[in-house]
């Protein structure tokens, strides 16, 4: 009986080999099933990511549009403020000049008149060019003090190309990071 229990019919392979073959078939089927599931997850995942990204893009676009409107509003307010300041400065009884990067960037009509230059001519000048030659060294030191914030005001004699210029003095009265404003009165 032991012989018949351990012997296999001639048309059936050994049970271990058959079991191994069945395991391989199952593994192949499982791999196919997982691949097809991943493909579905992948398509669905792509779809879901696309929907999420569209939502993020909409939110960011809305935020950017809001920031742009705010920026345009501030720019408009700044232009209006500059126009009011220029209107005030142009009607001043004293000469006023804006100095940017070591050059005259703006001058009002009174400043141009006091020094006898055109507005374009003033923009070609540097601040030291309107100081009396003998005072340029001290004027340069005073301008440096003013730009460094060591003083709020400075005064120095200036020269004019016309005969009306004698005794003119300059007084710097305000400063920003890259520029400062000077007001000039004829003595």
C-alpha positions in Angstrom: 0.0 0.0 0.0 2.9 2.3 0.6 3.9 1.8 -3.0 0.6 2.8 -4.3 0.4 5.8 -2.0 3.7 7.1 -3.0 3.5 6.2 -6.7 2.0 8.6 -9.2 0.0 7.8 -12.1 2.1 8.1 -15.3 0.0 11.0 -16.8 0.3 13.2 -13.6 3.5 15.0 -12.7 4.7 15.1 -9.1 2.5 17.1 -6.8 5.4 19.5 -5.8 6.2 20.3 -9.4 2.5 20.8 -10.1 2.2 23.1 -7.0 5.1 25.1 -8.2 3.6 25.5 -11.6 0.3 26.6 -10.2 2.1 29.2 -8.0 3.8 30.6 -11.0 0.5 30.9 -12.9 -1.1 32.6 -9.9 1.8 35.0 -9.6 1.6 35.9 -13.3 -2.1 36.5 -13.0 -1.6 38.6 -9.9 1.0 40.7 -11.6 -1.3 41.4 -14.5 -4.1 42.3 -12.2 -1.9 44.7 -10.3 -0.6 46.3 -13.4 -4.0 46.9 -14.8 -5.1 48.3 -11.4 -2.0 50.6 -11.3 -2.9 51.8 -14.8 -6.4 52.7 -13.6 -4.9 54.3 -10.5 -2.4 56.2 -12.7 -5.1 57.5 -15.0 -7.3 58.4 -12.1 -4.4 59.9 -10.2 -3.4 62.0 -13.2 -7.0 63.2 -13.5 -7.2 64.0 -9.8 -3.8 65.9 -9.9 -5.0 67.9 -12.9 -8.2 68.9 -11.1 -6.2 69.9 -8.0 -3.6 71.8 -10.0 -6.4 73.7 -11.9 -7.8 74.7 -8.5 -4.4 75.9 -7.3 -3.9 77.8 -10.6 -7.3 79.5 -10.2 -6.4 80.5 -6.6 -3.0 81.8 -7.5 -4.4 83.7 -10.5 -7.0 85.4 -8.3 -4.3 86.3 -5.8 -2.0 87.7 -8.6 -4.9 89.7 -10.1 -5.7 91.1 -6.6 -2.0 92.1 -6.1 -1.9 93.6 -9.6 -5.1 95.7 -8.9 -3.5 96.8 -5.6 -0.3 97.7 -7.3 -2.1 99.7 -10.0 -4.1 101.5 -7.3 -0.9 102.4 -5.4 0.9 103.5 -8.7 -2.1 105.7 -9.5 -2.0 107.2 -6.0 1.7 107.8 -6.3 1.4 109.5 -9.7 -1.3 111.8 -8.3 0.8 112.6 -5.3 3.8 113.3 -7.5 1.7 115.6 -9.6 0.5 117.5 -6.5 4.1 117.8 -5.3 5.4 119.0 -8.6 2.5 121.5 -8.8 3.4 122.8 -5.3 7.1 122.9 -6.0 6.7 124.6 -9.4 4.8 127.5 -7.6 7.3 127.9 -4.8 9.0 131.2 -4.1 12.3 129.4 -3.5 14.4 127.3 -5.9 14.0 123.6 -5.3 16.1 120.8 -6.9 16.0 117.1 -6.6 19.4 115.4 -6.6 19.5 111.7 -7.7 22.7 109.7 -8.1 24.9 112.7 -7.8 23.1 114.7 -10.5 20.2 117.2 -10.5 17.2 115.1 -11.5 14.6 117.9 -11.2 14.6 121.6 -10.7 11.7 124.0 -10.4 11.5 127.2 -12.5 12.6 129.4 -9.6 15.9 127.4 -9.2 16.5 127.6 -12.9 15.8 131.4 -12.8 18.1 132.0 -9.8 21.0 130.2 -11.4 20.2 131.3 -15.0 20.1 127.9 -16.5 17.4 126.1 -18.5 15.8 123.0 -16.9 17.8 120.9 -19.3 21.0 122.8 -18.4 20.5 122.2 -14.7 20.2 118.5 -15.3 23.6 118.4 -16.8 25.1 119.8 -13.6 26.3 118.2 -10.4 25.6 119.9 -7.1 29.3 120.9 -6.6 29.2 122.8 -9.9 26.9 125.4 -8.4 29.0 125.8 -5.3 31.7 128.5 -5.3 35.0 127.0 -6.3 36.7 127.9 -3.1 34.0 126.2 -1.1 33.6 122.9 -3.0 35.6 120.8 -0.6 33.6 121.9 2.4 30.4 121.6 0.4 31.3 118.0 -0.6 31.8 117.2 3.1 28.5 118.8 4.1 26.7 116.9 1.3 28.2 113.6 2.5 27.1 114.4 6.1 23.6 115.2 4.8 23.4 112.0 2.8 24.7 109.9 5.7 22.0 111.4 8.0 24.5 113.2 10.3 22.7 116.4 9.8 19.2 117.4 8.7 20.1 120.7 7.0 23.1 122.2 5.4 23.9 125.6 4.0 26.6 126.7 1.6 27.4 129.5 -0.8 26.7 128.8 -4.5 27.6 130.5 -7.8 25.5 131.6 -10.7 26.5 132.1 -14.3 24.7 135.5 -14.3 25.4 138.7 -12.5 22.2 138.3 -10.4 23.9 135.3 -8.7 26.0 137.1 -6.1 25.3 136.1 -2.5 23.1 133.1 -3.3 22.9 130.4 -0.6 21.7 126.8 -0.8 20.0 124.8 1.9 19.3 121.1 1.8 16.1 120.4 3.6 15.1 116.7 2.9 16.6 113.4 2.1 15.6 109.9 0.8 17.8 106.9 0.3 18.9 107.7 -3.2 18.3 111.4 -3.5 17.9 114.6 -1.6 16.1 117.9 -2.2 17.7 121.3 -2.0 15.9 124.6 -1.7 17.7 127.7 -2.8 17.0 131.3 -1.8 18.5 134.3 -3.4 20.1 136.5 -0.8 
